[in-house]
Amino acid sequence: MKTSKYTKFAVIIMVVLFVALSVVSCVAHVHSGGGPKKMPPGQAKKMSGSQSAKAYAPGQQKKH
């Protein structure tokens, strides 16, 4: 079976495109913590200058 040079060229192009798309689709995703990183209540208290860390502790916040 004789193949034309256009067929060989088309096969080479398809293989190159397949390899290129395979490489491009392998992207490493970096996941962050999902939002701003929470700091400990004591650190938040120090930064704000308040006397108590109670307002910054998640378990000590009043439910509405």
C-alpha positions, -999 to +999 in steps of 0.1 A: +000+000+000+015+033-011+008+063+011+011+098-003+034+124+013+004+144+023-009+115+044+024+111+061+025+149+067-010+148+081-002+120+105+029+138+117+009+170+123-017+150+143+009+133+164+026+166+172-007+183+180-017+153+203+016+155+221+014+193+224-022+192+238-012+164+262+016+185+276-004+217+278-033+199+296-010+187+324-011+218+345-002+216+382-028+235+402-017+252+434-045+253+460-044+280+486-059+276+520-093+286+506-092+322+518-072+345+540-051+326+565-065+329+600-041+339+627-044+329+663-066+351+685-036+362+705-018+375+674-049+393+662-052+409+697-015+421+695-020+436+661-051+455+670-038+466+704-069+454+723-068+440+759-087+408+752-084+381+726-120+370+732-133+389+702-109+371+679-115+336+691-140+317+668-156+298+697-162+330+717-181+350+691-218+356+698-243+339+676-270+362+661 
